[in-house]
């Protein structure tokens, strides 16, 4: 994401980095004049990047109404299974 600092400079950071950004780190970025001054209002815009190859995401929907209850209970997600004792 593109974030504009209070001094007018612009930085590109992820949302996770923005959430973890402390006041001291923000002051550090401002004090060292970090970032770029942008004059292009379309910087980072999807419109200026042009078309990209579309990747199709196939969604598989299971019809669980026809599956017996015993089979549903036996087929747990991998995350929910306990590791085997070794």
HELIX and SHEET records of a PDB file:
HELIX    1   1 UNK A   15  UNK A   20  1                                   6    
HELIX    2   2 UNK A   23  UNK A   31  1                                   9    
HELIX    3   3 UNK A   46  UNK A   49  1                                   4    
HELIX    4   4 UNK A   69  UNK A   74  1                                   6    
HELIX    5   5 UNK A   78  UNK A   80  5                                   3    
SHEET    1   A 2 UNK A   2  UNK A   4  0                                        
SHEET    2   A 2 UNK A  10  UNK A  12 -1                                        
END                                                                             
